Amino acid sequence: MITFNDWYATNELKIQSMARFTTNPYKLMEFAWDERDNQNQWQSIETAPRDGTHILLYKSGIQFVGYWENGYWVINIARLSVVASFPTHWKPLPYDPETDEP
């Protein structure tokens, strides 16, 4: 699971901006919860990480796990690495319920 420090580091500017408009801690907590939920929504492929992180990819009703490598989206099928055909959306992999890690 993402640590608070990691989450804060990626959302620091948003939090600081929100804090300027409210001193209500519940509003800040609500914002944090909404941001966590937003991370689990399908996002445009243009925003996907291109650092080799495995993510869930989507195209035309098909979902598959893949990653960016050498300028291409790659998926593994039966121990073979295959270039994926231009996925349109992505989202982070869900956390493993036993280890609480993606």
N, C-alpha and C positions, 0 to 999 in steps of 0.2 A: 504494500500500500504506500502511496506517496506520503512522505513525511510533511509535517507542517512547514518546516523550513524550506523544503523544495516547492511546496505549493505557494508559500508566501513569496519566494523569489520570482516565480513566474507571474504572480498577480500583484506585486508590490505597488506598481503605479496605479492600478485600478483601485486598490484598497486605499491608498493615500488620497486619491481623488474623491472617493466616496466619503472618506473621513472628513473632508473639508465641508461636506454638506449636512452631516449629521453627527451628533454626539451620542446617539442612541446605539448602544452596543448590540441590541437585537437586530437592528437594520444591517449592521456590519456582518453579523452572523448569518442573516438571511442572504445577503450578497454572497458570502463564502459558500453557502450551501447551493445556491443557484449556479455559481461558477463550477462547482464540482459536478453538478448534473449536466451542465453544458458540455463538459469534457466527454460525456458518454453519448453525444449525439453525432450523427453523420456530419462530416465537414467536407468542404470542397478539397479535392486532391491537391490543389495549389498550396494548402496550408499544412500538408503532411510533413513529418520529419524526414529529412533525407540524410540521416546519419547511421543507417543500418539498423535502426530500431524496428523490431517486428511489430506490425500493426494489422488491423483488420481492414482489408480493401474491398471495394464494391464496384461492380459494373453490371448493368443490365440484369438485375435480379440475382446475381451470383456473388457470394461472399467468400473470401479466401484470405489466408494469412500470408503476408509478404513483407518485403523490405526494399529499400532503395540501394542499388549498388551500381557503380560505374555508369550513372546516367540512365538506368532502367529500373522499373519495378520488377522484382523477382519473386517468384513463388516456388516452393518445393513440392514436387509431386513424385511420390514413390522414389525418394532419395535422389531425384534429378532436379536441378535448378532450371526453371523455365522462365523466360521473360514474359511478364504479364502484359496483356493487351490494353494499355492505357486505362487504368481504373479511373472512375470519376469521383469517388468519395472514399473517405477513410474514417476510422475512429480507433482509439486506443484499445488494446486487448483487455478483456475483463480480468480481474484479479482471480488468482487461484484461491479457492475457499480454504485450502489446507495451509498454504504458506502466506496468504495475504499479499502476494506479489504477482505482477503481470506475467 
